[in-house]
């Protein structure tokens, strides 16, 4: 009898305590946001304030940027938080989480597709036809096998980038035309005026994904890297993608 009476009471008390704790944390986070946002500048809008499990710090997220403050919002911390037991970069890990996308939602029909070997490993790359680092990345891809690469032509570097992308998109073999340009400097014939390209669509997508430079590589788990990885670094990253 005792036990039957105690269990629901104990469960109710636990749920009530949990709710009170969550509400208290939310109220504290809201108070921190209200206190620090006006001090960060007239045009700065804080997206979220979250209490972290380390050092009593509160994470301040502005877009894809991460800052930290104390419970009283007296100080602003700019930089990385590193776990000195594991040496894990907690800030980088959090930024990766914020920047993660749903890979399957990318508009693959608007990309140039390259398949090597069995093509089981899949990446998506945003590149500009005038991007020197993108051309280096293409050199690294020559030494890789069993990979599928979707290339989204993001025209952000030069006035003629869009025209070059159009020429490649409207060529009979887009994959071959892209490699001929990026690896050998051979541009296909000018695109006919009747040929429609996804240029505007990809430009809008790049802005939505906050892509600031090329190449930007996305992996099947939704993570990204904004650098021209060499073959060894790319293999290492792909080995961790599930």
C-alpha positions as CSV (number, residue, x, y, z in Angstrom):
1,X,0.0,0.0,0.0
2,X,2.8,2.4,1.0
3,X,4.7,1.6,-2.2
4,X,1.7,2.0,-4.5
5,X,1.0,5.5,-2.9
6,X,4.7,6.6,-2.9
7,X,5.6,5.9,-6.5
8,X,3.1,8.3,-8.2
9,X,3.8,11.0,-5.6
10,X,7.5,10.6,-6.2
11,X,7.1,10.7,-9.9
12,X,4.9,13.8,-9.7
13,X,7.5,15.5,-7.5
14,X,10.3,14.6,-9.9
15,X,8.4,15.9,-12.9
16,X,7.5,19.1,-11.0
17,X,11.2,19.6,-10.0
18,X,12.4,19.0,-13.5
19,X,9.9,21.5,-14.9
20,X,10.9,24.1,-12.3
21,X,14.6,23.6,-13.2
22,X,14.0,24.0,-16.9
23,X,11.8,27.1,-16.4
24,X,14.5,28.6,-14.1
25,X,17.2,27.9,-16.7
26,X,15.1,29.4,-19.5
27,X,14.4,32.5,-17.4
28,X,18.1,32.9,-16.6
29,X,19.0,32.5,-20.3
30,X,16.4,35.1,-21.2
31,X,17.7,37.4,-18.6
32,X,21.2,37.1,-19.9
33,X,20.1,37.8,-23.4
34,X,18.1,40.8,-22.4
35,X,21.0,42.2,-20.5
36,X,23.8,41.7,-23.0
37,X,22.1,42.2,-26.4
38,X,21.9,46.0,-26.1
39,X,25.6,46.1,-25.3
40,X,26.7,44.2,-28.3
41,X,25.9,46.9,-30.8
42,X,22.8,48.5,-32.4
43,X,22.7,46.1,-35.3
44,X,23.5,42.9,-33.5
45,X,20.6,40.5,-33.0
46,X,21.3,37.5,-30.8
47,X,19.7,34.3,-32.1
48,X,20.0,32.4,-28.9
49,X,21.5,32.3,-25.4
50,X,22.2,28.8,-23.9
51,X,23.7,27.8,-20.6
52,X,26.7,25.6,-21.3
53,X,27.8,22.6,-19.2
54,X,31.3,24.1,-18.8
55,X,32.6,26.8,-16.5
56,X,29.2,28.4,-15.8
57,X,29.4,30.1,-19.2
58,X,26.4,31.1,-21.4
59,X,26.8,30.6,-25.1
60,X,25.7,33.5,-27.3
61,X,24.9,32.7,-30.9
62,X,24.8,35.4,-33.5
63,X,24.2,33.7,-36.9
64,X,27.0,31.2,-37.1
65,X,29.3,33.1,-34.7
66,X,29.7,31.9,-31.1
67,X,30.5,34.1,-28.1
68,X,30.4,33.5,-24.3
69,X,29.4,35.5,-21.3
70,X,29.0,35.0,-17.5
71,X,25.7,34.7,-15.6
72,X,25.7,38.4,-14.9
73,X,26.5,39.3,-18.5
74,X,29.4,41.4,-17.2
75,X,32.0,40.0,-19.6
76,X,32.1,38.9,-23.2
77,X,34.5,36.0,-24.1
78,X,35.6,35.8,-27.7
79,X,37.5,32.7,-28.8
80,X,37.6,29.0,-28.3
81,X,36.6,26.9,-25.3
82,X,38.9,23.8,-25.1
83,X,38.3,20.8,-22.8
84,X,41.7,20.4,-21.1
85,X,41.0,16.8,-20.3
86,X,40.3,15.6,-23.8
87,X,41.7,18.7,-25.6
88,X,38.5,18.8,-27.6
89,X,37.6,22.2,-29.1
90,X,34.1,22.7,-27.8
91,X,33.5,25.8,-29.8
92,X,34.4,24.2,-33.1
93,X,32.2,21.3,-32.3
94,X,29.3,23.6,-31.6
95,X,29.9,25.7,-34.7
96,X,29.8,22.4,-36.7
97,X,26.4,21.6,-35.2
98,X,25.0,25.0,-36.1
99,X,26.3,24.8,-39.7
100,X,25.2,21.2,-40.3
101,X,22.7,20.7,-43.1
102,X,20.4,18.0,-44.2
103,X,22.5,16.6,-47.1
104,X,19.6,14.9,-48.9
105,X,17.8,18.2,-49.3
106,X,20.5,19.6,-51.6
107,X,19.2,20.1,-55.2
108,X,21.4,17.5,-56.8
109,X,19.7,17.9,-60.2
110,X,21.3,21.4,-60.3
111,X,24.9,20.1,-59.9
112,X,27.5,18.7,-62.1
113,X,27.9,15.0,-61.2
114,X,31.2,13.1,-61.2
115,X,31.3,9.3,-60.3
116,X,34.5,7.5,-59.7
117,X,34.7,3.7,-59.0
118,X,31.6,2.5,-57.1
119,X,30.7,6.1,-56.1
120,X,29.6,5.0,-52.6
121,X,31.2,8.0,-50.8
122,X,29.4,11.2,-51.6
123,X,30.3,14.8,-51.2
124,X,28.9,18.1,-52.5
125,X,31.2,21.0,-53.4
126,X,30.4,24.6,-54.1
127,X,33.0,26.0,-56.5
128,X,33.5,29.1,-58.7
129,X,35.0,28.5,-62.1
130,X,37.6,31.3,-61.4
131,X,38.6,29.8,-58.0
132,X,42.3,28.8,-57.8
133,X,41.8,26.7,-54.7
134,X,39.0,24.9,-56.4
135,X,41.3,24.0,-59.2
136,X,43.8,22.6,-56.7
137,X,41.0,20.6,-55.1
138,X,40.2,19.1,-58.5
139,X,43.9,18.0,-58.8
140,X,43.5,16.2,-55.5
141,X,40.3,14.4,-56.6
142,X,42.2,12.8,-59.5
143,X,44.0,10.5,-57.1
144,X,40.8,9.3,-55.4
145,X,38.4,6.5,-56.2
146,X,35.0,5.2,-55.1
147,X,33.5,8.7,-54.7
148,X,30.6,10.7,-56.1
149,X,31.1,14.4,-56.3
150,X,28.2,16.9,-56.9
151,X,29.6,20.2,-57.9
152,X,27.4,23.3,-57.5
153,X,28.7,26.2,-59.5
154,X,28.6,29.2,-57.2
155,X,29.5,32.4,-59.1
156,X,30.8,34.8,-56.5
157,X,34.4,35.7,-57.5
158,X,34.4,37.5,-60.9
159,X,32.1,39.2,-63.4
160,X,32.5,36.4,-65.9
161,X,32.0,33.5,-63.5
162,X,28.3,33.1,-64.4
163,X,29.1,33.1,-68.1
164,X,31.7,30.4,-67.7
165,X,29.4,28.3,-65.5
166,X,26.7,28.7,-68.2
167,X,29.0,27.5,-70.9
168,X,29.9,24.4,-68.9
169,X,26.3,23.7,-67.8
170,X,25.0,23.9,-71.4
171,X,27.8,21.7,-72.9
172,X,26.9,18.1,-74.0
173,X,29.0,16.6,-71.2
174,X,29.0,18.8,-68.1
175,X,31.3,16.7,-66.1
176,X,34.0,16.5,-68.8
177,X,33.6,20.2,-69.6
178,X,34.1,21.1,-65.9
179,X,37.2,19.0,-65.6
180,X,38.6,20.3,-68.9
181,X,38.3,23.9,-67.6
182,X,39.4,23.4,-64.0
183,X,42.3,21.0,-64.8
184,X,43.4,22.1,-68.4
185,X,42.0,25.6,-68.8
186,X,39.9,24.6,-71.8
187,X,36.5,26.4,-71.9
188,X,33.7,24.9,-74.0
189,X,31.7,26.9,-76.6
190,X,29.5,29.7,-75.5
191,X,26.1,28.7,-74.2
192,X,23.2,29.3,-76.5
193,X,20.8,32.0,-75.3
194,X,18.0,29.4,-75.1
195,X,19.9,27.3,-72.5
196,X,18.6,27.7,-69.0
197,X,21.1,27.4,-66.1
198,X,20.6,27.0,-62.3
199,X,23.0,29.9,-61.7
200,X,20.5,32.1,-59.8
201,X,19.2,29.1,-57.9
202,X,22.6,28.1,-56.7
203,X,23.6,31.7,-55.8
204,X,20.4,31.9,-53.6
205,X,21.3,28.5,-52.1
206,X,24.8,29.7,-51.3
207,X,23.5,32.7,-49.5
208,X,21.0,30.6,-47.5
209,X,23.8,28.2,-46.4
210,X,26.0,31.2,-45.6
211,X,28.8,30.0,-47.9
212,X,31.4,32.8,-47.9
213,X,34.1,31.3,-50.1
214,X,34.9,28.5,-52.5
215,X,35.5,25.6,-52.3
216,X,33.1,24.7,-49.6
217,X,32.7,21.0,-49.2
218,X,29.6,19.3,-47.6
219,X,29.7,15.7,-46.5
220,X,26.9,13.1,-46.2
221,X,26.5,13.7,-42.5
222,X,25.7,17.4,-43.1
223,X,29.1,18.8,-41.9
224,X,31.1,21.1,-44.0
225,X,34.7,22.4,-44.5
226,X,35.6,25.6,-46.2
227,X,39.0,24.6,-47.5
228,X,40.6,22.7,-50.4
229,X,41.4,19.4,-48.7
230,X,44.1,17.4,-50.2
231,X,43.4,13.7,-51.0
232,X,44.8,12.4,-47.7
233,X,42.8,14.9,-45.6
234,X,39.7,14.1,-47.6
235,X,40.2,10.4,-47.1
236,X,40.6,10.9,-43.4
237,X,37.4,13.0,-43.2
238,X,35.4,10.5,-45.3
239,X,36.4,7.7,-43.0
240,X,34.6,9.4,-40.1
241,X,31.4,10.1,-42.0
242,X,28.6,7.6,-41.3
